[in-house]
Amino acid sequence: MSDDQKQQALAAWYKLLREPEIRMDSEEQYDELLKAADEMERAGLINGVEWRGLVREAGAAFAKAIEGTGGGT
């Protein structure tokens, strides 16, 4: 595992978290974040603890994004 590869992968993951692609809805963003986290773990760039942290962050962002869509706002 290369620290440089890990840093690049994490930077790309956090960029997607902060700035979803154009025309990407919250569910698509969440799915892509999970796929990216899975791929990083599969490639050995992150361990299970790091993977769970990314999944939690993705879930929190997804929950926040959909909070206003069904809440009458």
C-alpha positions in Angstrom: 0.0 0.0 0.0 1.3 3.4 -1.0 0.7 6.3 1.3 0.5 8.5 -1.8 -2.2 6.3 -3.4 -4.1 6.3 -0.1 -4.0 10.1 0.1 -5.1 10.5 -3.5 -8.0 8.1 -3.0 -9.1 9.8 0.2 -8.8 13.2 -1.4 -11.0 12.1 -4.3 -13.5 10.6 -1.8 -13.7 13.8 0.2 -14.0 15.9 -2.9 -17.0 13.9 -4.0 -18.4 14.2 -0.5 -18.1 18.0 -0.6 -18.8 18.6 -4.2 -21.1 16.0 -5.9 -20.9 15.7 -9.7 -23.2 17.8 -11.8 -26.7 16.3 -11.9 -25.9 13.8 -9.2 -28.7 13.5 -6.7 -28.1 12.6 -3.0 -28.7 8.9 -3.5 -26.3 8.6 -6.4 -23.7 10.5 -4.4 -24.1 8.2 -1.5 -23.9 5.1 -3.7 -20.7 6.4 -5.3 -19.1 7.2 -2.0 -19.9 3.7 -0.7 -18.5 2.2 -3.9 -15.3 4.2 -3.6 -14.9 3.2 0.1 -15.4 -0.4 -0.8 -12.8 -0.2 -3.6 -10.3 1.5 -1.3 -10.7 -1.3 1.3 -10.6 -4.0 -1.4 -7.3 -2.5 -2.8 -5.8 -2.4 0.7 -5.6 1.3 0.8 -7.7 1.5 4.0 -8.5 -0.9 6.8 -11.9 -1.9 8.1 -12.0 0.8 10.8 -11.2 3.5 8.2 -13.9 2.0 5.9 -16.5 2.2 8.6 -15.6 5.8 9.3 -16.1 6.7 5.6 -19.4 4.8 5.5 -20.6 6.7 8.6 -19.6 10.1 7.0 -21.4 9.2 3.8 -24.5 8.1 5.7 -24.5 11.3 7.7 -24.2 13.5 4.6 -27.0 11.5 2.9 -29.3 11.9 5.9 -28.5 15.7 6.0 -29.1 16.0 2.3 -32.5 14.3 2.4 -33.6 15.9 5.7 -35.3 18.8 4.0 -36.8 16.9 1.0 -39.5 15.2 3.0 -39.8 17.5 6.0 -42.2 19.9 4.6 -39.6 22.6 3.8 
